[in-house]
């Protein structure tokens, strides 16, 4: 029966396709495919892919391989000495490409970065490993929490801070995929990060669901001007003896900022949304004959900035500390 290949399979690299449909002891893809006659040793992955490589390059990249090579004995038939490895071919291919003067390997997912980093640590490839954090950062936007877990486990502090900032810049629990690297030691730091994230979002919700109402009532907007049949929305306000009306344009302002910040709780989102939503609310209030008689200057230029937005700015300005990395 012919094997059906879907669109996703077509996007795979040629060597990935070879590895998935290999016979025993197949050669790896170029430049490890035995096309270079100067190769002098063969590494065999756990899935029996043969990598024809050079002792000199391996020795320069890895003290571990330098010592291992000395133990490899050439067969009596004159073929190259072989060294069996515990890593799969897809991981060793990426490790070796970082050692050779060729294009660095590309990664299909963030877990591959972790697997390659672990292999490099095992083989003591410190200089080569230093090029991996940049590869991890490429995944911070798409799967920030997963990238954070990996950066923390690998003790890459700068990348952990970067990934944490991406987690905090998005909605709570934005990552939907499983995180296989999330073990018991990593749970503590992840819990702290998500707890910190939830705390910031709680401040934002309180600011626009409760603090804005209180600020509106405490301002002088109701001490001047008549009631407005168009924009006054009556609601029970428990902290006062009698129900107080809410201004619909101010309610809309708060709802707009709350929705935007729950999706993207950042200073940039706050500034841009406040600018646009605030301008719209002011234009509605100023164009209304009744609302325009209220103290709009106080509500828009004193009360909202000082009593509502200040709380949100302080929350967004607070930094998550990665002190667990140092323990």
C-alpha positions in Angstrom: 0.0 0.0 0.0 1.4 3.4 -0.9 2.1 5.7 2.0 0.0 8.9 1.9 1.9 12.1 2.5 -0.1 15.1 3.8 0.7 18.8 3.5 2.4 18.9 6.9 4.8 16.0 5.8 5.8 18.0 2.8 7.0 20.8 5.0 9.4 18.5 6.8 13.1 18.7 5.9 14.5 16.0 3.6 16.7 14.5 6.4 13.7 14.3 8.7 11.9 12.3 6.1 14.8 10.0 5.8 15.1 9.5 9.5 11.4 8.6 9.7 11.6 6.0 7.0 15.2 4.6 7.4 16.6 1.2 6.9 19.1 -0.1 9.4 22.4 1.9 9.6 21.4 4.6 7.2 23.8 7.5 6.8 22.8 10.9 8.0 22.2 13.8 5.7 24.9 16.1 4.3 27.6 16.9 5.5 27.5 13.7 7.7 26.6 11.4 4.8 30.0 9.9 4.0 30.4 12.2 1.0 33.5 13.7 2.5 36.4 11.2 2.2 38.3 13.0 5.0 35.8 11.9 7.7 37.6 9.5 10.1 35.1 8.4 12.6 31.4 7.4 12.7 28.9 8.3 15.4 25.9 6.0 15.5 22.7 7.4 17.0 20.2 5.4 19.2 18.0 5.0 16.1 21.0 3.6 14.0 21.7 6.7 11.9 25.4 6.9 11.0 27.1 10.3 11.2 30.5 10.4 9.4 32.4 13.1 11.2 36.0 14.4 11.9 37.9 13.7 15.0 39.6 17.1 15.0 36.3 19.0 14.9 34.8 16.9 17.6 37.9 17.2 19.8 37.9 21.0 19.5 34.1 21.2 20.3 34.0 18.7 23.1 36.5 17.5 25.7 34.2 14.6 26.2 34.4 13.5 22.6 38.2 14.1 22.6 38.6 11.5 25.4 36.0 9.2 23.9 37.7 9.2 20.5 40.9 7.8 21.9 39.1 4.8 23.1 37.5 4.0 19.7 39.3 1.2 18.0 39.4 0.9 14.2 38.0 -2.4 12.9 40.3 -4.9 11.4 38.6 -4.7 8.0 39.9 -1.1 7.6 36.5 0.6 8.0 36.2 3.7 10.2 35.9 3.3 14.0 32.4 3.7 15.4 31.0 5.3 18.6 27.4 4.4 19.7 25.5 7.3 21.2 22.3 7.4 23.3 20.8 10.4 21.5 18.4 10.1 18.6 19.5 11.2 15.2 17.4 14.3 15.1 19.1 15.6 18.2 22.6 14.6 17.2 22.2 16.2 13.8 21.4 19.5 15.4 24.3 19.2 17.9 26.8 18.5 15.2 25.6 21.3 12.9 26.5 23.7 15.7 30.0 22.3 15.7 30.6 22.3 11.9 31.2 25.3 9.6 27.7 25.1 8.2 24.3 26.7 8.8 23.1 26.2 12.4 20.3 23.8 12.8 16.7 24.9 12.9 14.2 23.8 15.5 10.7 22.6 15.0 9.6 23.2 18.6 10.9 24.5 21.9 11.4 21.0 23.4 14.1 20.3 20.8 16.1 23.3 22.1 16.0 21.7 25.5 17.0 18.2 24.2 19.9 19.7 22.2 21.1 21.8 25.2 21.0 18.7 27.4 23.1 16.8 24.9 25.6 19.6 24.6 25.9 19.8 28.4 26.5 16.0 28.5 29.3 16.3 25.9 30.8 19.4 27.6 30.3 21.7 24.6 30.2 24.9 26.6 31.3 27.2 23.8 28.8 25.7 21.4 25.9 25.8 24.0 26.3 29.5 24.3 24.6 29.9 20.9 21.5 28.1 21.9 19.8 30.8 24.1 19.1 32.8 21.0 17.3 29.8 19.5 15.1 29.5 22.6 14.2 33.2 22.5 12.6 32.7 19.0 9.8 30.6 20.8 9.1 33.1 23.6 6.3 34.9 21.7 4.5 31.7 20.7 4.9 29.6 23.8 6.3 31.9 26.5 5.5 29.7 29.5 7.2 26.6 27.9 10.2 28.7 27.0 10.3 30.1 30.6 10.3 26.5 32.0 13.2 25.5 29.8 15.2 28.6 30.4 14.8 28.1 34.2 15.8 24.4 34.0 18.9 25.3 32.0 19.8 28.2 34.3 19.7 30.7 31.4 18.7 33.7 33.5 18.5 36.3 30.8 16.2 34.1 28.7 14.1 33.2 31.7 13.5 36.9 32.4 12.7 37.5 28.8 10.2 34.6 28.6 8.7 35.7 32.0 8.1 39.2 30.6 6.3 37.6 27.6 4.1 35.5 29.9 3.2 38.6 31.9 2.4 40.5 28.7 -0.3 38.1 27.7 -3.5 36.7 29.1 -3.3 34.3 32.1 -2.5 30.7 31.0 -2.2 31.6 27.3 -0.1 28.4 26.6 -2.4 25.6 25.8 0.1 22.9 24.9 1.6 20.4 27.4 5.0 21.1 28.8 6.9 17.8 29.1 9.9 19.4 30.8 7.6 20.7 33.7 8.8 18.5 36.5 8.4 18.9 40.3 11.4 21.3 40.8 10.1 23.5 38.0 6.5 23.6 39.5 7.5 26.0 42.2 8.9 28.8 40.0 6.0 28.3 37.5 3.5 28.7 40.4 5.2 31.9 41.6 5.1 33.3 38.1 1.4 32.5 37.5 0.5 33.8 41.0 2.3 37.0 40.3 0.5 37.3 36.9 -2.9 36.7 38.5 -2.1 39.3 41.2 -1.4 41.9 38.5 -4.6 41.1 36.7 -6.6 41.3 39.9 -5.3 44.9 40.4 -6.4 45.7 36.9 -9.8 44.3 37.4 -10.3 46.1 40.7 -9.2 49.4 39.1 -11.7 49.3 36.4 -14.6 47.4 38.0 -14.5 49.0 41.4 -12.1 51.9 41.8 -13.4 53.7 38.7 -16.9 53.7 40.1 -15.7 55.0 43.5 -13.6 57.6 41.9 -16.5 58.7 39.8 -18.8 59.0 42.8 -16.2 60.8 44.9 -15.5 63.4 42.2 -17.5 66.5 41.8 -19.1 65.4 38.6 -22.5 65.0 40.3 -22.4 68.3 42.2 -22.7 70.3 39.0 -25.1 70.1 36.2 -28.5 68.4 35.7 -29.2 64.7 35.4 -28.7 63.2 31.9 -31.4 61.1 30.5 -29.1 59.9 27.8 -25.9 58.9 29.6 -26.9 58.3 33.2 -27.2 54.6 34.0 -28.7 54.0 37.5 -27.2 51.1 39.5 -27.2 50.1 43.1 -23.9 51.3 44.7 -23.5 49.5 48.0 -21.0 51.9 49.5 -23.6 54.8 49.4 -27.0 55.2 50.9 -28.8 55.9 47.7 -28.2 54.6 44.2 -25.9 56.7 42.1 -26.0 56.9 38.3 -23.0 55.9 36.3 -22.0 57.8 33.2 -22.3 55.4 30.2 -19.3 57.0 28.5 -17.2 56.4 31.6 -18.4 52.8 31.9 -17.5 52.2 28.3 -14.0 53.7 28.9 -13.4 51.3 31.8 -14.7 48.3 29.9 -12.5 49.1 26.9 -9.4 49.4 29.0 -10.2 46.3 31.1 -10.7 44.1 28.0 -7.5 45.3 26.4 -5.4 44.9 29.5 -6.7 41.4 30.3 -5.4 40.3 26.9 -2.2 42.3 26.9 -1.3 43.7 30.4 1.5 46.0 29.3 2.4 49.7 29.7 2.1 50.1 25.9 -1.4 48.7 25.9 -2.4 50.9 28.8 -1.1 54.1 27.2 -2.5 53.4 23.8 -5.9 52.3 25.0 -6.2 55.1 27.5 -5.4 57.6 24.9 -8.0 56.4 22.4 -10.7 55.4 24.9 -10.2 58.5 27.0 -10.4 60.8 24.0 -13.7 59.1 22.9 -15.2 59.4 26.4 -14.3 63.0 26.7 -15.8 63.8 23.2 -19.1 62.2 24.2 -19.2 63.9 27.5 -18.3 67.3 26.1 -20.8 67.1 23.3 -23.7 66.3 25.7 -25.4 69.5 27.0 -26.1 67.9 30.4 -22.8 66.0 31.0 -20.8 69.0 29.8 -22.0 70.9 32.9 -20.3 68.5 35.2 -16.7 68.8 36.3 -15.1 66.9 33.4 -11.7 68.4 34.1 -11.5 66.8 37.5 -12.7 63.4 36.4 -10.5 63.1 33.3 -7.4 64.9 34.4 -7.2 64.3 38.2 -9.4 61.5 39.4 -8.8 58.9 36.7 -5.0 59.5 36.4 -4.4 59.8 40.2 -6.8 57.2 41.6 -7.4 54.7 38.9 -4.5 54.6 36.4 -1.8 55.1 39.0 -2.8 51.7 40.6 -2.5 50.0 37.2 0.8 51.6 36.4 2.3 50.6 39.7 1.2 47.0 39.2 2.6 46.8 35.6 5.8 48.4 36.8 6.4 45.7 39.4 9.1 43.2 38.3 8.9 39.4 38.8 12.1 38.3 40.6 13.8 35.1 39.5 15.6 34.5 42.9 14.9 30.8 42.7 17.4 30.5 39.9 20.2 31.4 42.4 19.1 28.9 45.1 
